[in-house]
Amino acid sequence: MNSITVGQAKRIDFKASQQLGISTLMMMENAGIRVADFVLKIMDKKPNKTIVVFCGKGNNAGDGLVASRQLLCKGINVDTFLLAPGDSLPSCARKNLEILKKITKRIQQVKTESDLKKINISSYGLLVDAIFGTGLKGKIGGIFKAAIEKMNSSEKIIVSIDIPSGLDADKGRVLGIAVKADYTISLIAPKKGILINQGPRFSGKIIKVHIGFPYK
C-alpha cells in the first residue's frame, strides 16, 4: 500500500490551497463527510446507533466536528466531547464548532478526569477518535491520555480520523499511549506511520478516502 509522510501531506494540502483554491474549511468539510459516510455504513446493521466523538485541539478535531454535524443531519444521536477549550482550536475547526453549537446542545467540554469519568461509554455503539492528527509531537498526558485509556477499555468499535491518536505519523511509534482503532480513515493517502513498526497494531483496517482533489 502506498503511503505518504507528514511533510508530503503538508505539501499536498498547500498545493490544493494555493494552486486549486481549495480552502482548509472545504477540505475539513470533505473529510468530515467521508468520516460520517463510513460511520453510517458501519452502523447500518448495529442496534445501538448512538455515537460519541472525542475532539482534541487541532484540525483533526475540526474533521470530527464536521462528522458530528453530518451524522446529526442523518438523524443519528451524537454526543461530542471537547478535550480542549473551544477557543484554543484553529480557526477552521473553531468555525465548525460554532456551527455545531447552533444545531445541537449535546456538546460538552471535558475539563477534568472527573468529567471524563461521568461519561457512560458503554451507552454508545461507536466511538470516533478526532483527538490528534499528524501534527502530534511528544508524549501524551493529562486529559488526553485519560480519554484514550477510556476509549481503549470500552470494547466498542473505534474509528480514528487519519491516524490513531498517539501514533507518530512518520515513525509508527506510540507516543506514550495511542488509540487502538478498529478502522483508520486515511485522508488523501495512508500516512507512513500506520504501516510500519507499531502502526499496524493500532490502526485496524485502513480505509482510504479522497477529500476532493488528486494528491499526485
Summary of the structure (lengths in Angstrom):
residues: 216
radius of gyration: 15.8
end to end distance: 15.0
largest distance: 46.8
contacts: 757
relative contact order: 0.17
helix: 42%
strand: 17%
